[in-house]
Amino acid sequence: MSSINNVSIPSTDVDLNVMDLQRTLEAHRPIKIGIISVLGVMITLGNIAVVMVITSAVSGWSKNSRYFLLSLTGADSAFGLLIMPLNLCVSFMKEYNGGPDPFCHVVAFFNATIYSTCMYTLATISLERYIAVFYPLKYSSVLTRRRALFLIAFAWVFPPVLLVPISFPAGIIEVRFSRASLVCNPLYSSNVSYSLTLTCFIFFPCSAIMTFCNLRLWIAAKRQRLKLRRHSWGGGYRPKVALRVLLPVMTVYYTCWTPCMVIMLYNAISGSGVPEWIEFIAVWLPTSNGFLNCIFYFWINRSFRRKFHLVLQRLCLGLCPGSDSDSSCVNSVESSVVPGWYGNHSLHERFSSVSSTCTLLTLMPPQTNKCEPEPA
């Protein structure tokens, strides 16, 4: 009898703890849904504004740069238009059971695919920027249009191929719906080797490329600052461009993606979970990168802001088509946005790059330089 009591008491305590945990998760669910919804709206609106601008020509950006940025915008938009609605649908419409769930496997596959595509796209943008700055005369031959499109296609095609086992309910890895993060997540501890393979093929190579390219750009900008100072060319300004673009990009990238990867590795190796809010923040933090990219890759660029103002003015004219004075004003703004030297297509392709990186390395004095600095 005593042995029965010794067994029954702990089981009762466990049941009570589980019930308390479930009540806590249910109480916090409206707050989490509100956070996810607000984040989804911000990402969607930000990327709609970006698409409105970069679908037309922006001074200082080559066609290749626009292709890469459109790819990044598509990946970021998928966070708000696909990932969030799918996971919220699971949270609203069904209660997750203990067995395999085909719909949750499909949702987890889309989650992992968009996350991976976004990382690959960020890596390709850093690589394109590196080539544009360090090999400006060879840019058009090294990174042809076909090669640029191949890199973009690779960023969108390779992740689904690598992650397709997640989509099968009876596949090599299990998937569970987490009430803590409101996400269909793979159970990484169910296949440790596959989970480690994903990090080796996705997170680590993308992080290495981004770190190498942006660190080289930052060092080059720092050297250029010293050179301009020695020649009294007022070089104190240009390093601010590098600090305002390169350091925030890398800081935001690692801040948003590292916690998610750490939890993934921790779950795969130890088989244990983490506290509720830590899991929620770590899982949804990468999606916030989709909104912050709009700031660091677009809004910080003066040419982009000018073009955005022009697009807004055109929209206002569309709503009020009878204003001739506004039309002449728009035309004058448009003529001032695109400098005349950009009419040379070959020079434009060689010297244009993401975030106007020609301002980061300038081999000519400011008074004869064609790459004008772009203040915030």
C-alpha positions as CSV (number, residue, x, y, z in Angstrom):
1,M,0.0,0.0,0.0
2,S,2.8,2.4,0.8
3,S,4.4,1.6,-2.5
4,I,1.1,2.6,-4.3
5,N,1.0,5.8,-2.4
6,N,4.6,6.6,-3.2
7,V,3.8,6.2,-6.9
8,S,0.4,8.0,-7.0
9,I,1.4,11.1,-5.2
10,P,4.2,12.2,-7.6
11,S,1.9,11.4,-10.6
12,T,-0.8,13.7,-9.1
13,D,1.8,16.4,-8.6
14,V,2.9,16.1,-12.2
15,D,-0.7,16.3,-13.4
16,L,-1.3,19.4,-11.4
17,N,1.9,21.0,-12.8
18,V,0.8,20.2,-16.3
19,M,-2.6,21.7,-15.7
20,D,-1.1,24.8,-14.3
21,L,1.3,25.1,-17.2
22,Q,-1.6,24.7,-19.7
23,R,-3.6,27.4,-17.9
24,T,-0.6,29.7,-18.0
25,L,-0.1,29.1,-21.7
26,E,-3.7,29.8,-22.5
27,A,-3.7,33.0,-20.4
28,H,-0.6,34.2,-22.3
29,R,-1.9,33.2,-25.8
30,P,-3.9,36.4,-26.5
31,I,-0.8,38.5,-25.7
32,K,1.3,36.5,-28.0
33,I,-1.3,36.6,-30.8
34,G,-1.4,40.3,-30.5
35,I,2.4,40.6,-30.7
36,I,2.5,38.3,-33.8
37,S,-0.3,40.2,-35.5
38,V,1.3,43.7,-35.0
39,L,4.6,42.3,-36.2
40,G,3.0,40.8,-39.3
41,V,1.3,44.2,-40.1
42,M,4.6,46.1,-39.7
43,I,6.5,43.6,-41.9
44,T,3.8,43.6,-44.6
45,L,3.4,47.4,-44.8
46,G,7.1,48.0,-44.7
47,N,7.8,45.6,-47.6
48,I,4.8,46.9,-49.6
49,A,6.4,50.4,-49.5
50,V,9.8,48.8,-50.5
51,V,8.2,47.0,-53.5
52,M,6.5,50.3,-54.6
53,V,9.9,51.9,-54.8
54,I,12.4,49.3,-56.1
55,T,10.1,48.1,-58.9
56,S,11.1,51.4,-60.6
57,A,14.6,52.6,-61.1
58,V,16.4,54.0,-58.1
59,S,19.6,56.1,-58.6
60,G,22.7,54.3,-57.3
61,W,21.3,50.8,-57.6
62,S,22.2,48.5,-60.5
63,K,19.8,46.0,-62.0
64,N,21.6,43.2,-60.1
65,S,21.2,45.1,-56.8
66,R,17.5,45.5,-57.5
67,Y,17.1,41.8,-58.3
68,F,18.8,40.8,-54.9
69,L,16.7,43.4,-53.0
70,L,13.5,42.2,-54.6
71,S,14.4,38.7,-53.6
72,L,15.0,39.9,-50.0
73,T,11.7,41.7,-50.0
74,G,9.9,38.6,-51.2
75,A,11.4,36.5,-48.4
76,D,10.6,39.2,-45.8
77,S,7.1,39.6,-47.1
78,A,6.5,35.8,-46.7
79,F,6.9,36.3,-43.0
80,G,3.9,38.5,-42.8
81,L,1.8,37.0,-45.6
82,L,2.5,33.3,-45.2
83,I,4.3,32.2,-42.0
84,M,2.3,34.2,-39.5
85,P,-1.2,33.4,-40.9
86,L,-0.4,29.7,-41.2
87,N,0.8,29.3,-37.6
88,L,-2.0,31.5,-36.2
89,C,-4.4,29.3,-38.2
90,V,-3.0,26.2,-36.4
91,S,-3.3,28.0,-33.1
92,F,-6.9,29.1,-33.7
93,M,-8.5,26.3,-35.6
94,K,-7.3,23.1,-33.9
95,E,-6.0,21.5,-30.8
96,Y,-2.8,19.7,-31.4
97,N,-2.8,16.0,-30.5
98,G,0.1,13.7,-29.7
99,G,0.3,11.9,-33.1
100,P,1.6,13.0,-36.5
101,D,-0.2,15.9,-38.0
102,P,0.2,16.4,-41.8
103,F,-0.9,20.0,-41.7
104,C,1.5,20.9,-39.0
105,H,4.3,19.2,-40.9
106,V,3.5,21.3,-44.0
107,V,3.5,24.5,-41.9
108,A,6.8,23.6,-40.3
109,F,8.2,23.0,-43.8
110,F,7.2,26.5,-44.9
111,N,8.5,28.0,-41.7
112,A,11.9,26.5,-42.1
113,T,12.0,27.2,-45.9
114,I,11.3,30.9,-45.5
115,Y,13.7,31.3,-42.6
116,S,16.5,29.6,-44.6
117,T,15.7,31.5,-47.8
118,C,16.0,34.8,-45.9
119,M,19.4,33.9,-44.6
120,Y,20.7,32.8,-48.0
121,T,19.4,36.0,-49.5
122,L,21.1,38.2,-46.9
123,A,24.3,36.3,-47.7
124,T,24.0,36.8,-51.4
125,I,23.4,40.6,-50.9
126,S,26.6,40.8,-48.8
127,L,28.5,39.0,-51.5
128,E,27.1,41.3,-54.2
129,R,28.1,44.3,-52.2
130,Y,31.6,42.9,-51.6
131,I,32.2,42.4,-55.3
132,A,30.8,45.8,-56.2
133,V,33.2,47.6,-53.8
134,F,36.4,45.6,-54.2
135,Y,36.1,44.7,-57.9
136,P,34.2,47.7,-59.4
137,L,35.9,47.4,-62.9
138,K,35.2,43.7,-63.1
139,Y,31.7,43.8,-61.5
140,S,29.8,43.4,-64.8
141,S,31.9,40.5,-65.9
142,V,32.2,38.7,-62.5
143,L,28.6,39.1,-61.5
144,T,26.7,38.9,-64.7
145,R,22.9,39.0,-64.9
146,R,22.8,35.2,-65.4
147,R,25.0,34.6,-62.3
148,A,23.0,37.0,-60.2
149,L,19.7,35.2,-61.1
150,F,21.4,31.9,-60.4
151,L,22.3,33.0,-56.9
152,I,18.8,34.2,-56.3
153,A,17.4,30.9,-57.7
154,F,19.7,28.9,-55.5
155,A,18.6,30.9,-52.4
156,W,15.0,29.9,-53.1
157,V,15.4,26.4,-54.5
158,F,18.1,24.8,-52.3
159,P,16.3,25.3,-48.9
160,P,13.1,23.4,-49.9
161,V,15.2,20.6,-51.3
162,L,17.2,20.4,-48.0
163,L,14.1,20.7,-45.8
164,V,11.6,18.6,-47.7
165,P,11.8,15.7,-45.1
166,I,10.1,17.9,-42.6
167,S,6.9,18.0,-44.8
168,F,6.3,14.2,-44.4
169,P,4.4,13.1,-41.3
170,A,6.2,9.7,-41.4
171,G,9.5,11.3,-42.3
172,I,12.9,11.3,-40.6
173,I,12.0,14.0,-38.1
174,E,9.0,14.7,-35.9
175,V,7.0,17.9,-35.8
176,R,5.0,19.2,-32.8
177,F,2.9,22.4,-32.3
178,S,4.3,24.4,-29.5
179,R,1.8,26.2,-27.3
180,A,4.7,28.3,-25.9
181,S,5.7,29.8,-29.3
182,L,2.5,29.1,-31.3
183,V,4.5,27.6,-34.0
184,C,4.7,24.2,-35.7
185,N,8.3,23.2,-34.9
186,P,10.4,20.2,-35.8
187,L,11.4,18.2,-32.7
188,Y,15.1,18.4,-33.4
189,S,16.0,15.9,-30.7
190,S,14.1,13.2,-32.7
191,N,16.9,13.3,-35.4
192,V,20.1,15.0,-34.1
193,S,22.2,14.3,-37.1
194,Y,19.7,15.9,-39.5
195,S,19.3,18.9,-37.2
196,L,23.0,19.5,-37.1
197,T,23.2,19.1,-40.8
198,L,20.7,21.9,-41.3
199,T,22.8,24.3,-39.2
200,C,25.9,23.3,-41.1
201,F,24.3,23.9,-44.5
202,I,22.2,27.0,-43.6
203,F,23.1,29.2,-40.6
204,F,26.9,28.7,-40.4
205,P,27.8,29.3,-44.1
206,C,25.5,32.2,-44.4
207,S,26.8,33.8,-41.2
208,A,30.4,33.2,-42.4
209,I,29.8,34.9,-45.7
210,M,28.0,37.9,-44.2
211,T,30.6,38.4,-41.5
212,F,33.6,38.1,-43.9
213,C,32.1,40.5,-46.5
214,N,30.8,43.1,-44.1
215,L,34.0,43.0,-42.0
216,R,36.2,43.5,-45.1
217,L,34.0,46.5,-46.1
218,W,34.2,48.0,-42.7
219,I,38.0,47.7,-42.5
220,A,38.3,49.2,-46.0
221,A,36.1,52.1,-45.0
222,K,38.2,52.7,-41.9
223,R,41.4,52.7,-43.9
224,Q,39.8,55.2,-46.3
225,R,38.9,57.5,-43.4
226,L,42.5,57.6,-42.3
227,K,43.6,58.3,-45.9
228,L,41.1,61.2,-46.3
229,R,42.2,62.6,-42.9
230,R,45.8,62.7,-43.9
231,H,44.9,64.6,-47.1
232,S,42.6,66.9,-45.3
233,W,39.6,65.9,-47.5
234,G,37.1,66.0,-44.7
235,G,37.1,62.2,-44.4
236,G,35.4,62.2,-41.1
237,Y,32.0,61.8,-42.7
238,R,32.3,58.7,-44.9
239,P,33.1,56.2,-42.0
240,K,29.8,57.2,-40.5
241,V,28.1,55.7,-43.6
242,A,29.9,52.4,-42.9
243,L,29.0,52.5,-39.3
244,R,25.4,53.4,-40.0
245,V,25.0,50.5,-42.5
246,L,27.5,47.7,-41.9
247,L,27.5,47.5,-38.1
248,P,23.7,47.7,-37.7
249,V,23.2,45.1,-40.4
250,M,25.5,42.6,-38.7
251,T,24.2,43.4,-35.2
252,V,20.6,42.9,-36.2
253,Y,21.4,39.7,-38.1
254,Y,23.1,38.0,-35.1
255,T,20.6,39.4,-32.6
256,C,17.6,38.0,-34.5
257,W,19.0,34.7,-35.7
258,T,21.4,33.5,-33.0
259,P,18.9,32.8,-30.2
260,C,16.8,30.7,-32.5
261,M,19.8,28.6,-33.7
262,V,21.1,28.2,-30.1
263,I,17.7,26.9,-28.9
264,M,17.6,24.6,-31.9
265,L,21.0,23.1,-31.1
266,Y,20.2,22.9,-27.4
267,N,16.9,21.0,-28.1
268,A,18.7,18.7,-30.6
269,I,21.5,17.8,-28.3
270,S,19.9,17.8,-24.8
271,G,16.3,16.9,-25.8
272,S,15.1,19.6,-23.4
273,G,13.0,22.7,-23.9
274,V,13.4,26.2,-22.6
275,P,11.1,28.5,-20.6
276,E,8.0,29.7,-22.4
277,W,8.8,33.3,-23.2
278,I,12.4,32.6,-24.1
279,E,11.1,30.1,-26.7
280,F,8.5,32.5,-28.0
281,I,11.0,35.4,-28.4
282,A,13.7,33.3,-29.9
283,V,11.3,31.7,-32.4
284,W,9.7,34.9,-33.6
285,L,12.7,37.2,-33.4
286,P,13.9,36.2,-36.9
287,T,10.6,37.4,-38.3
288,S,11.3,40.9,-36.9
289,N,14.4,40.9,-39.1
290,G,12.0,41.1,-42.0
291,F,10.9,44.6,-40.8
292,L,14.4,45.8,-39.7
293,N,15.7,44.9,-43.2
294,C,13.4,47.6,-44.6
295,I,15.2,50.1,-42.4
296,F,18.8,49.1,-42.8
297,Y,18.7,48.1,-46.5
298,F,16.3,50.7,-47.8
299,W,15.2,53.6,-45.6
300,I,18.8,54.5,-44.6
301,N,19.5,55.2,-48.3
302,R,18.9,58.7,-49.4
303,S,18.1,57.7,-53.0
304,F,15.5,55.3,-51.8
305,R,13.8,57.9,-49.5
306,R,13.7,60.4,-52.4
307,K,12.1,57.8,-54.7
308,F,9.6,56.9,-52.0
309,H,8.6,60.6,-51.6
310,L,8.2,60.7,-55.4
311,V,6.0,57.6,-55.4
312,L,3.8,59.1,-52.6
313,Q,3.5,62.4,-54.6
314,R,2.4,60.4,-57.7
315,L,-0.2,58.5,-55.6
316,C,-1.5,61.9,-54.3
317,L,-1.7,63.1,-57.9
318,G,-3.6,60.0,-58.8
319,L,-6.2,60.8,-56.1
320,C,-6.3,64.5,-57.1
321,P,-5.5,64.5,-60.8
322,G,-6.4,68.1,-61.4
323,S,-3.4,69.8,-60.0
324,D,-0.9,71.0,-62.6
325,S,1.4,72.7,-60.1
326,D,1.8,69.5,-58.2
327,S,2.6,67.7,-61.5
328,S,5.4,70.1,-62.3
329,C,6.7,69.8,-58.8
330,V,6.8,66.0,-59.2
331,N,8.6,66.3,-62.5
332,S,11.2,68.6,-60.9
333,V,11.8,66.1,-58.1
334,E,12.1,63.2,-60.4
335,S,14.7,65.0,-62.5
336,S,16.7,65.8,-59.4
337,V,16.6,62.3,-58.1
338,V,18.4,60.6,-61.0
339,P,21.8,62.3,-61.8
340,G,22.7,62.6,-65.4
341,W,25.8,60.4,-65.2
342,Y,23.6,57.4,-64.5
343,G,22.6,57.4,-68.1
344,N,25.9,55.6,-68.8
345,H,24.6,52.0,-68.4
346,S,28.1,50.3,-68.2
347,L,29.4,52.7,-65.5
348,H,26.1,52.3,-63.6
349,E,26.4,48.5,-63.6
350,R,30.0,48.5,-62.4
351,F,29.8,51.1,-59.7
352,S,26.3,50.7,-58.3
353,S,25.7,48.4,-55.4
354,V,23.5,47.7,-52.4
355,S,23.0,50.6,-49.9
356,S,25.2,52.9,-52.2
357,T,28.4,51.1,-51.1
358,C,30.3,53.3,-53.5
359,T,30.2,55.8,-50.6
360,L,32.1,53.3,-48.4
361,L,35.3,53.2,-50.6
362,T,36.2,56.4,-52.5
363,L,39.5,56.5,-54.3
364,M,39.0,60.1,-55.4
365,P,38.8,63.4,-53.4
366,P,35.3,64.5,-52.5
367,Q,35.4,67.4,-54.9
368,T,36.0,65.1,-57.9
369,N,34.1,62.1,-56.7
370,K,31.1,60.8,-58.6
371,C,29.7,58.9,-55.7
372,E,28.1,61.5,-53.5
373,P,27.7,60.7,-49.8
374,E,24.1,59.9,-48.8
375,P,23.2,61.3,-45.4
376,A,20.4,59.8,-43.4
